[in-house]
């Protein structure tokens, strides 16, 4: 029967890929890639050559039916994103839902994601936490920030390096000034860095040193 494999890819260090993921990539007939250029670099590193089809947030609605047809006619197809696990703030949800509706088997392999390493590195309680993905850029952003500031569980979310300074200053308006925050950037990469402190301490840090790279923010439980 046809099967779609959800294969997590490294978020930085290319060694962070499982042996099973490598085997599945070698055995599949087609790889659906968020950015084929990024995936080609990984495949070249792994010495794998496979047909690639671009599948990303800007075309997934348009080509969904075509992709389902391809999956149905293959024994095995792989979905990857540029980094981490597809479907987590990346394309994947629509395709997975459509596969379920078309009785196509799905397997999701365990593997890299930025959420868990960031949560652990924060040193905050991990028994109960919520993941907020990316905050809205404009509409609904302030409302979301207010909700997060009231949240009693540990909160994890992604933020762009272009908006992190703005985000910190927006949070300053509503968050308990003593509540601890942790910013982890470039997880598993050469310049990985963990910055911990109160909102004022993090704003002071960002004023002195621009926070760059892939960023995860963790806010401590109340």
NUDRENRO-575631 format. One record per residue (C-alpha): x, y, z. Coordinates in Angstrom, 1 decimal, always signed. Last residue first. Layout:
NUDRENRO-575631
<x = X, y = Y, z = Z>
...
***
This chain:
NUDRENRO-575631
<x = +4.0, y = +31.4, z = +37.1>
<x = +5.6, y = +29.1, z = +34.5>
<x = +8.7, y = +30.4, z = +32.8>
<x = +8.7, y = +32.0, z = +29.4>
<x = +10.7, y = +30.2, z = +26.6>
<x = +11.6, y = +32.0, z = +23.4>
<x = +13.1, y = +30.1, z = +20.4>
<x = +15.2, y = +31.9, z = +17.8>
<x = +16.8, y = +31.0, z = +14.5>
<x = +19.5, y = +33.5, z = +13.9>
<x = +20.4, y = +36.9, z = +15.3>
<x = +20.0, y = +38.7, z = +18.6>
<x = +21.7, y = +42.1, z = +18.2>
<x = +24.0, y = +42.9, z = +21.1>
<x = +23.8, y = +45.9, z = +23.4>
<x = +20.1, y = +46.8, z = +23.1>
<x = +19.3, y = +43.0, z = +22.9>
<x = +21.0, y = +42.5, z = +26.3>
<x = +19.2, y = +45.5, z = +27.9>
<x = +15.9, y = +44.1, z = +26.6>
<x = +16.8, y = +40.7, z = +28.0>
<x = +17.5, y = +42.2, z = +31.4>
<x = +14.3, y = +44.2, z = +31.4>
<x = +12.3, y = +41.0, z = +30.5>
<x = +13.9, y = +39.0, z = +33.3>
<x = +16.9, y = +36.8, z = +32.6>
<x = +18.3, y = +33.9, z = +30.5>
<x = +20.3, y = +34.0, z = +27.2>
<x = +21.2, y = +30.7, z = +25.6>
<x = +23.5, y = +30.7, z = +22.6>
<x = +24.3, y = +28.4, z = +19.7>
<x = +27.0, y = +30.0, z = +17.4>
<x = +28.2, y = +26.8, z = +15.7>
<x = +24.7, y = +25.3, z = +15.3>
<x = +22.8, y = +22.8, z = +17.4>
<x = +20.2, y = +25.4, z = +18.4>
<x = +20.9, y = +28.7, z = +16.7>
<x = +19.2, y = +30.8, z = +19.3>
<x = +17.8, y = +30.2, z = +22.8>
<x = +16.0, y = +33.0, z = +24.6>
<x = +15.0, y = +32.4, z = +28.2>
<x = +12.5, y = +34.4, z = +30.2>
<x = +11.9, y = +34.6, z = +34.0>
<x = +8.9, y = +36.4, z = +35.5>
<x = +10.0, y = +39.2, z = +37.8>
<x = +8.6, y = +42.0, z = +35.7>
<x = +5.2, y = +40.3, z = +35.5>
<x = +4.3, y = +40.6, z = +31.8>
<x = +2.1, y = +43.2, z = +30.2>
<x = +4.0, y = +46.2, z = +28.8>
<x = +7.4, y = +44.4, z = +28.8>
<x = +5.9, y = +41.8, z = +26.4>
<x = +5.7, y = +44.5, z = +23.7>
<x = +9.3, y = +45.5, z = +24.3>
<x = +10.5, y = +41.9, z = +24.1>
<x = +8.5, y = +41.4, z = +20.9>
<x = +10.0, y = +44.5, z = +19.2>
<x = +13.5, y = +43.3, z = +20.0>
<x = +12.6, y = +39.8, z = +18.6>
<x = +11.0, y = +41.0, z = +15.4>
<x = +13.8, y = +40.9, z = +12.8>
<x = +15.4, y = +37.9, z = +14.5>
<x = +12.1, y = +36.1, z = +13.9>
<x = +10.3, y = +34.5, z = +16.9>
<x = +9.3, y = +31.0, z = +17.8>
<x = +7.2, y = +30.1, z = +20.9>
<x = +7.4, y = +28.2, z = +24.2>
<x = +5.3, y = +28.9, z = +27.2>
<x = +5.7, y = +27.4, z = +30.7>
<x = +2.2, y = +27.2, z = +32.3>
<x = +0.4, y = +29.9, z = +34.2>
<x = -0.6, y = +31.9, z = +31.1>
<x = -1.5, y = +35.5, z = +31.8>
<x = +1.5, y = +36.9, z = +29.8>
<x = +0.7, y = +34.5, z = +27.0>
<x = -2.8, y = +35.9, z = +26.7>
<x = -1.6, y = +39.5, z = +26.6>
<x = +0.9, y = +38.6, z = +23.9>
<x = -1.8, y = +36.9, z = +21.8>
<x = -4.0, y = +40.0, z = +22.0>
<x = -1.2, y = +42.2, z = +21.0>
<x = -0.4, y = +40.0, z = +17.9>
<x = -4.0, y = +39.7, z = +16.8>
<x = -3.5, y = +41.4, z = +13.5>
<x = +0.2, y = +42.2, z = +12.9>
<x = +3.0, y = +39.6, z = +12.7>
<x = +1.0, y = +36.9, z = +14.5>
<x = +3.2, y = +35.0, z = +17.0>
<x = +5.1, y = +32.0, z = +15.6>
<x = +4.3, y = +28.6, z = +17.2>
<x = +2.5, y = +29.0, z = +20.5>
<x = +3.6, y = +25.8, z = +22.3>
<x = +2.2, y = +25.1, z = +25.8>
<x = +3.9, y = +23.7, z = +28.8>
<x = +3.1, y = +21.4, z = +31.7>
<x = +5.7, y = +19.1, z = +33.5>
<x = +8.6, y = +21.0, z = +31.9>
<x = +9.4, y = +23.5, z = +34.7>
<x = +12.0, y = +26.1, z = +33.6>
<x = +15.7, y = +25.3, z = +33.1>
<x = +15.6, y = +27.1, z = +29.7>
<x = +17.9, y = +24.4, z = +28.2>
<x = +15.1, y = +21.8, z = +28.5>
<x = +12.5, y = +23.9, z = +26.8>
<x = +14.9, y = +25.0, z = +24.1>
<x = +15.9, y = +21.3, z = +23.4>
<x = +12.2, y = +20.4, z = +23.2>
<x = +10.9, y = +23.1, z = +20.9>
<x = +13.7, y = +23.1, z = +18.3>
<x = +12.6, y = +19.8, z = +16.6>
<x = +14.8, y = +17.0, z = +15.4>
<x = +13.5, y = +13.4, z = +15.2>
<x = +10.7, y = +10.9, z = +15.6>
<x = +9.4, y = +9.4, z = +12.4>
<x = +5.8, y = +10.1, z = +11.4>
<x = +4.2, y = +7.3, z = +9.5>
<x = +1.2, y = +7.8, z = +7.3>
<x = -1.0, y = +5.2, z = +5.4>
<x = -3.2, y = +6.7, z = +2.7>
<x = -7.0, y = +6.2, z = +3.4>
<x = -7.9, y = +9.2, z = +1.2>
<x = -9.3, y = +11.2, z = +4.1>
<x = -6.1, y = +10.4, z = +6.1>
<x = -3.9, y = +11.5, z = +3.2>
<x = -5.9, y = +14.8, z = +3.0>
<x = -5.3, y = +15.5, z = +6.7>
<x = -1.6, y = +14.8, z = +6.3>
<x = -1.3, y = +17.0, z = +3.3>
<x = -3.1, y = +19.9, z = +5.0>
<x = -1.0, y = +19.6, z = +8.2>
<x = +2.4, y = +19.4, z = +6.4>
<x = +3.8, y = +22.8, z = +5.8>
<x = +5.9, y = +24.3, z = +8.7>
<x = +5.1, y = +25.7, z = +12.1>
<x = +5.2, y = +22.1, z = +13.3>
<x = +3.7, y = +20.2, z = +10.3>
<x = +7.1, y = +18.9, z = +9.1>
<x = +9.6, y = +18.1, z = +11.9>
<x = +12.8, y = +20.0, z = +12.0>
<x = +14.5, y = +22.0, z = +9.2>
<x = +13.8, y = +22.8, z = +5.6>
<x = +10.7, y = +20.7, z = +5.7>
<x = +10.4, y = +17.0, z = +4.7>
<x = +7.7, y = +14.8, z = +3.3>
<x = +8.6, y = +11.4, z = +2.0>
<x = +6.8, y = +9.1, z = -0.5>
<x = +6.6, y = +5.4, z = -0.5>
<x = +4.9, y = +2.8, z = -2.8>
<x = +4.0, y = +5.5, z = -5.3>
<x = +0.8, y = +5.9, z = -7.2>
<x = -1.3, y = +7.1, z = -4.2>
<x = +1.5, y = +9.6, z = -3.3>
<x = +1.5, y = +11.0, z = -6.8>
<x = -2.3, y = +11.4, z = -6.8>
<x = -2.2, y = +13.1, z = -3.3>
<x = +0.4, y = +15.5, z = -4.7>
<x = -1.8, y = +16.5, z = -7.6>
<x = -4.7, y = +17.1, z = -5.3>
<x = -2.6, y = +19.3, z = -3.0>
<x = -1.1, y = +21.3, z = -5.8>
<x = -2.9, y = +24.6, z = -5.3>
<x = -3.4, y = +24.4, z = -1.5>
<x = +0.3, y = +23.5, z = -0.9>
<x = +1.6, y = +26.2, z = -3.2>
<x = +2.6, y = +29.1, z = -0.9>
<x = +3.1, y = +27.2, z = +2.3>
<x = +5.5, y = +24.7, z = +0.6>
<x = +5.7, y = +21.6, z = -1.5>
<x = +8.5, y = +21.5, z = -4.2>
<x = +8.9, y = +18.1, z = -5.7>
<x = +12.2, y = +16.2, z = -5.5>
<x = +13.3, y = +13.1, z = -7.3>
<x = +16.0, y = +11.2, z = -5.3>
<x = +19.8, y = +11.2, z = -5.1>
<x = +21.4, y = +10.3, z = -1.7>
<x = +25.0, y = +10.9, z = -0.8>
<x = +24.0, y = +11.9, z = +2.8>
<x = +25.7, y = +15.3, z = +2.4>
<x = +24.2, y = +15.6, z = -1.1>
<x = +20.8, y = +14.7, z = +0.3>
<x = +21.1, y = +17.5, z = +2.9>
<x = +22.2, y = +20.1, z = +0.3>
<x = +19.4, y = +18.9, z = -2.0>
<x = +16.9, y = +19.5, z = +0.8>
<x = +17.9, y = +23.2, z = +1.1>
<x = +17.6, y = +23.7, z = -2.7>
<x = +14.3, y = +21.8, z = -2.9>
<x = +12.7, y = +24.3, z = -0.4>
<x = +9.7, y = +22.8, z = +1.4>
<x = +10.5, y = +19.4, z = +0.0>
<x = +8.2, y = +16.5, z = -1.1>
<x = +10.6, y = +13.6, z = -1.7>
<x = +9.7, y = +10.9, z = -4.2>
<x = +10.4, y = +7.2, z = -4.7>
<x = +11.5, y = +6.3, z = -1.1>
<x = +14.3, y = +3.9, z = -0.2>
<x = +17.2, y = +6.2, z = +0.4>
<x = +15.2, y = +8.8, z = +2.3>
<x = +13.7, y = +6.0, z = +4.4>
<x = +17.1, y = +4.6, z = +5.2>
<x = +18.4, y = +8.1, z = +6.2>
<x = +15.4, y = +8.6, z = +8.5>
<x = +16.0, y = +5.2, z = +10.1>
<x = +19.6, y = +6.1, z = +10.8>
<x = +18.4, y = +9.2, z = +12.6>
<x = +19.4, y = +12.7, z = +11.7>
<x = +21.3, y = +15.1, z = +14.0>
<x = +24.6, y = +14.8, z = +12.2>
<x = +23.6, y = +17.7, z = +9.9>
<x = +24.0, y = +20.1, z = +12.8>
<x = +21.4, y = +22.8, z = +12.3>
<x = +17.7, y = +22.0, z = +12.5>
<x = +18.4, y = +18.5, z = +11.2>
<x = +15.5, y = +16.8, z = +9.2>
<x = +12.3, y = +15.3, z = +10.5>
<x = +10.8, y = +12.7, z = +8.1>
<x = +7.0, y = +12.4, z = +7.7>
<x = +6.6, y = +9.2, z = +5.7>
<x = +3.7, y = +8.9, z = +3.3>
<x = +2.6, y = +5.3, z = +2.4>
<x = +1.0, y = +3.6, z = -0.5>
<x = +0.0, y = +0.0, z = +0.0>
***
